[in-house]
Amino acid sequence: MTDIKATARAEAFARRAEAFAGGQGQAAEILADYLAPYRGKVLSGYMPMRSEIDPLPAMTAHQGPVGVPVILAKASPLKFREWSPGCRLVEGAFKAMIPEEGAWVEPEVIIVPLLAFDARGYRLGYGGGFYDRTLEGLRARGPVLAVGFAFAAQEVAEVPIDGFDQRLDSVVTEKGVTVFA
């Protein structure tokens, strides 16, 4: 499975880079509209890097607390530090930008970055398992909405999965929203 996922990741990086070059259209606005009913809930977004689609406008529009993921250690769940536009950021693990300070928050809605997704609601991430561990832990404590955010071109016929992979509840792209049953 490791080799299959590595090959899928290489192909997905190339597809995403090509989609990124074309711009994200109204994706952030569609995401903000989709998240509007969750105002007041703790939202986690992410600080986009490389060719990831940019959720920052939707995070800024959210009416409620917003956090971003912080990697504390390999093979562990993510923690989430409160974020607001203009807060001071520092480089965290894997060069991800994180708030220098702020309260730790527990999200009820998570915007999840990805390399690829399929019609079943599975995603292909970078291979560290951070989001899968995090979603598993959060879901064990109560409901959490996992929203993949991607370019439509990142959809593939089937993402390779194993028993560890967590499904998304929905995916938002520049072409609209897909909710998985």
BAVO-654063 format. One record per residue (C-alpha): residue number from 1; residue in one letter; x, z, y. Coordinates in steps of 0.001 Angstrom, whole numbers, plus 524288, in hexadecimal, padded with zeros to 5 digits. Example, Ala and Ser with C-alpha at 12.3 -4.5 7.8 and 13.67 -1.06 7.14 Angstrom:
2
resi resn x z y
1 A 8300C 81E78 7EE6C;
2 S 83566 81BE4 7FBDC;
//
This chain:
181
resi resn x z y
1 M 80000 80000 80000;
2 T 80B58 802EA 8093F;
3 D 81049 7F4DB 808AE;
4 I 80291 7EF55 80A30;
5 K 8002C 7F7A1 81650;
6 A 80D8D 7F436 81C01;
7 T 80A91 7E5AC 81ACE;
8 A 7FD07 7E7AA 82099;
9 R 802FE 7EF36 82C03;
10 A 80CAD 7E469 82F22;
11 E 801C3 7DA52 82F53;
12 A 7F8F5 7E34A 83757;
13 F 8037E 7E5E8 84191;
14 A 804EB 7D73A 84390;
15 R 7F623 7D524 844B5;
16 R 7F4CA 7E061 84E40;
17 A 8001D 7DBAE 856B8;
18 E 7F9D1 7CE45 857B4;
19 A 7ECA4 7D438 85B5C;
20 F 7F32B 7DD3B 86551;
21 A 7F948 7D189 86C1E;
22 G 7EB8F 7CC29 86E71;
23 G 7E6C8 7D872 87566;
24 Q 7DC60 7E225 87166;
25 G 7D0ED 7DCE9 87931;
26 Q 7C5F7 7E6D5 87AAC;
27 A 7CA2E 7EF35 86F09;
28 A 7CC64 7FBA7 876EF;
29 E 7BF3D 7FA47 87DA8;
30 I 7B873 7F845 8709C;
31 L 7BF74 80458 86B6F;
32 A 7BB73 80C76 87755;
33 D 7AD3A 8083E 875A2;
34 Y 7ADAC 80B90 86723;
35 L 7B350 81911 86A0D;
36 A 7A9CE 81C38 87533;
37 P 7A001 82361 86C5B;
38 Y 7AB0D 82CBA 86881;
39 R 7AD1D 831F0 87650;
40 G 7B088 8404A 87634;
41 K 7B6E7 83F23 868D3;
42 V 7C59F 84029 86746;
43 L 7CB2E 8326D 86638;
44 S 7D89F 82EB8 8616C;
45 G 7DE71 821DE 8658D;
46 Y 7EC89 81D64 86507;
47 M 7F71D 8189F 86E23;
48 P 7F896 80A35 86ABD;
49 M 805E5 8053E 866B2;
50 R 80B47 7F809 862D4;
51 S 7FFE8 7EED0 8605D;
52 E 7F53A 7F917 85E8B;
53 I 7E872 7F68D 8656E;
54 D 7E71C 7FF66 8715F;
55 P 7DCAE 80A24 870DC;
56 L 7E0B4 810A8 87DB0;
57 P 7D54D 80B64 885E3;
58 A 7CB91 810A5 87BDF;
59 M 7D2CB 81D9E 87B2B;
60 T 7D27A 81EA0 88A01;
61 A 7C3D9 81BA9 88A34;
62 H 7C0B3 82635 88019;
63 Q 7B8BC 8316F 88598;
64 G 7BED4 83CA7 87E3F;
65 P 7CBF6 8419A 8797C;
66 V 7D59F 83746 874DF;
67 G 7E18F 83985 86C68;
68 V 7EC75 8312C 8670D;
69 P 7F350 832CA 859F3;
70 V 7FFF7 83A46 858A7;
71 I 80850 83926 84C72;
72 L 80E1A 8467A 8496A;
73 A 81478 8434C 83C5B;
74 K 81539 838AF 8320F;
75 A 80A79 838BE 827CB;
76 S 801C9 841A6 82FE9;
77 P 7F4D9 84008 8370D;
78 L 7F4ED 83CB3 8456C;
79 K 7F263 846C4 84FFD;
80 F 7EBD5 842A3 85CAD;
81 R 7F02F 8465E 86A52;
82 E 7E6E2 84555 875C0;
83 W 7E955 83954 87E34;
84 S 7E469 834EC 88B6C;
85 P 7E7E2 828FF 893A3;
86 G 7F46E 82B59 89B09;
87 C 7F907 836F4 892E9;
88 R 807A5 837C5 890AF;
89 L 80B78 83124 883EB;
90 V 817AD 832D0 87BB8;
91 E 81CB5 82B6A 86FF8;
92 G 8186E 83137 86315;
93 A 81B14 82D78 854F9;
94 F 81C1E 81EED 85219;
95 K 81D53 81CB1 860EA;
96 A 80ED8 81F7B 862F7;
97 M 80C03 824CF 8707C;
98 I 8055F 83223 8709B;
99 P 80133 83BB6 87B33;
100 E 80C60 844C5 87ECB;
101 E 8030F 85050 87ED7;
102 G 7F4D1 85346 87CE6;
103 A 7EB45 85A04 873FE;
104 W 7EA03 85663 865C3;
105 V 7DCA8 85088 862E1;
106 E 7D582 84D15 85654;
107 P 7CEE9 83FD7 8575F;
108 E 7C12C 83CDC 85301;
109 V 7C329 82E57 855AC;
110 I 7D018 82775 852F8;
111 I 7D421 819FE 857B1;
112 V 7DD29 81556 84CE0;
113 P 7E7AE 80AEE 84ED0;
114 L 7EA47 801C5 8437F;
115 L 7F135 7F5B9 83E89;
116 A 7E5E1 7F01A 836BC;
117 F 7D819 7F398 83282;
118 D 7CE22 7EE40 82900;
119 A 7BF56 7ED81 827B2;
120 R 7BF32 7F9AB 81F14;
121 G 7C452 801F8 82A53;
122 Y 7D219 803CA 82556;
123 R 7DDC4 8028C 82E50;
124 L 7EC08 7FFB2 82C7B;
125 G 7F499 8088F 834B6;
126 Y 80333 809C0 8364F;
127 G 8055E 810C4 82973;
128 G 807B1 81ED2 82DAB;
129 G 7FA44 82376 8294A;
130 F 7F84C 82B6E 835B3;
131 Y 7EA7C 826C5 838A3;
132 D 7E651 82788 82A5A;
133 R 7EAF3 835BD 8294D;
134 T 7E4C1 838EE 8365E;
135 L 7D792 832DC 83334;
136 E 7D746 83948 825DA;
137 G 7D9D0 846AB 82BE8;
138 L 7D04B 8450F 83728;
139 R 7C592 83FD7 82E45;
140 A 7C748 84B80 8253C;
141 R 7C380 85437 830D2;
142 G 7B83A 84C17 835EE;
143 P 7B3E3 83ED4 83AC6;
144 V 7BD93 8366E 8422F;
145 L 7BB8C 8285D 84676;
146 A 7C72D 81F6E 843AD;
147 V 7C6B1 81338 84C27;
148 G 7D0B2 808AD 8496F;
149 F 7D4C2 80114 85580;
150 A 7DA83 7F3B2 8533C;
151 F 7DA97 7E54C 85651;
152 A 7D0A4 7DD93 84E66;
153 A 7DC19 7D5B5 848E8;
154 Q 7E0BE 7E1F9 841EC;
155 E 7D589 7E151 8382D;
156 V 7DA03 7DD5F 82A97;
157 A 7D2AD 7DA84 81E0F;
158 E 7D73A 7E718 8179E;
159 V 7E07D 7F1F4 81B92;
160 P 7E880 7F73E 81020;
161 I 7E468 80550 80DE9;
162 D 7E715 810E7 8053E;
163 G 7E01F 81DDD 80357;
164 F 7E666 823BD 80F83;
165 D 7E0AC 819EE 81948;
166 Q 7D584 81E65 82211;
167 R 7CABF 81509 8265C;
168 L 7C747 81288 8346C;
169 D 7B94E 8146C 838FF;
170 S 7B9EF 8089B 841EE;
171 V 7C306 7FEB5 84839;
172 V 7C269 7F9E7 85633;
173 T 7C89B 7ECEA 859FD;
174 E 7C79D 7E3B4 8657C;
175 K 7BC8F 7DD13 85DFD;
176 G 7B435 7E935 85BF6;
177 V 7B1C9 7F4E6 8533A;
178 T 7B0FB 7F582 84472;
179 V 7AB3D 801D0 83E75;
180 F 7AE4E 80462 83027;
181 A 7A39E 80A05 8278D;
//
